[in-house]
Amino acid sequence: MAEQVEVTVVNGEIMVDQNELNLKGKGPNVQIHWKIPTSGWAFTANGIEIQGNTGQFTEPEPQGQIFKWKDKNNDHTRYKYTINVIKGSMNLSKDPFIVNE
């Protein structure tokens, strides 16, 4: 089962439905899917950048309005990550968190 994070853009600002994605109790190898339903916006090639990733997160898949990562979810670490989106020449970023088990 995949964990879903909805990313919207409102008045030039990125909003996420989970500022801190908590994966405690979700088990190993969690698929995380970020989705942008806001028309015209898409993830950049580095749409989800996870800071301090030393192999915990693998298999990144940028797909326009969807971005996926696989999380081993076998450490007890809080990861800051950056969301990067684009619409025409406008680029936006935001820095929420992922909390592993």
C-alpha positions as CSV (number, residue, x, y, z in Angstrom):
1,M,0.0,0.0,0.0
2,A,1.3,3.4,-0.9
3,E,1.3,6.5,1.3
4,Q,-0.2,9.5,-0.5
5,V,0.8,13.1,-0.1
6,E,-1.3,15.8,-1.8
7,V,0.7,18.8,-3.0
8,T,-1.3,21.9,-4.0
9,V,-0.3,25.4,-5.1
10,V,-2.4,28.2,-3.7
11,N,-1.5,31.9,-4.3
12,G,2.0,31.0,-5.3
13,E,2.7,28.8,-2.2
14,I,3.1,25.1,-2.0
15,M,0.7,23.4,0.5
16,V,0.9,19.8,1.6
17,D,-1.8,17.8,3.3
18,Q,0.9,16.3,5.6
19,N,3.6,18.6,6.8
20,E,5.2,15.7,8.6
21,L,4.6,12.3,6.9
22,N,4.6,9.8,9.8
23,L,5.5,6.2,8.6
24,K,5.6,4.6,12.1
25,G,3.7,1.3,12.0
26,K,3.6,1.2,8.2
27,G,6.2,-1.6,7.9
28,P,9.1,-1.9,5.6
29,N,9.4,-0.8,2.0
30,V,6.7,1.9,1.9
31,Q,5.9,3.5,-1.4
32,I,5.4,7.2,-1.1
33,H,3.4,9.0,-3.8
34,W,3.3,12.8,-4.0
35,K,0.5,14.1,-6.3
36,I,-0.2,17.6,-7.6
37,P,-3.9,18.1,-8.5
38,T,-3.4,21.8,-9.2
39,S,-3.8,22.4,-12.9
40,G,-0.6,23.4,-14.8
41,W,1.8,22.5,-12.0
42,A,4.3,19.6,-12.2
43,F,7.3,18.2,-10.3
44,T,10.7,19.1,-11.6
45,A,13.2,16.3,-12.4
46,N,14.4,16.6,-8.8
47,G,10.8,17.2,-7.5
48,I,11.3,15.4,-4.2
49,E,14.8,15.8,-2.7
50,I,15.4,14.0,0.6
51,Q,18.2,15.4,2.7
52,G,20.6,13.0,4.4
53,N,19.4,10.1,2.2
54,T,22.1,7.4,2.4
55,G,20.1,4.7,0.7
56,Q,17.0,4.7,2.9
57,F,15.0,6.1,0.0
58,T,15.4,4.4,-3.4
59,E,13.8,4.2,-6.9
60,P,12.8,7.8,-7.4
61,E,10.2,8.2,-10.2
62,P,9.3,11.7,-11.5
63,Q,6.1,11.5,-13.6
64,G,4.9,15.0,-14.2
65,Q,2.2,15.6,-11.5
66,I,3.2,12.5,-9.5
67,F,6.6,11.7,-7.8
68,K,7.4,8.4,-6.2
69,W,10.0,7.1,-3.8
70,K,10.4,3.7,-2.1
71,D,11.3,4.1,1.6
72,K,13.0,1.1,3.4
73,N,11.4,2.6,6.6
74,N,13.8,0.6,8.8
75,D,15.4,3.4,10.8
76,H,14.1,5.8,13.4
77,T,15.1,9.0,11.6
78,R,13.2,12.3,10.8
79,Y,14.1,13.4,7.2
80,K,13.7,16.9,5.9
81,Y,12.8,16.9,2.2
82,T,12.3,19.6,-0.4
83,I,9.4,19.7,-2.9
84,N,10.2,21.4,-6.2
85,V,7.4,22.3,-8.6
86,I,7.2,24.3,-11.8
87,K,4.6,26.0,-14.0
88,G,6.0,27.7,-17.0
89,S,8.9,29.9,-15.8
90,M,7.7,29.9,-12.1
91,N,9.5,27.6,-9.7
92,L,8.5,27.0,-6.1
93,S,10.0,24.9,-3.2
94,K,8.9,23.8,0.3
95,D,10.6,21.8,3.0
96,P,8.4,19.4,5.0
97,F,9.5,16.1,6.9
98,I,9.2,12.3,6.7
99,V,9.4,10.4,10.0
100,N,10.5,6.7,9.7
101,E,9.7,3.9,12.1
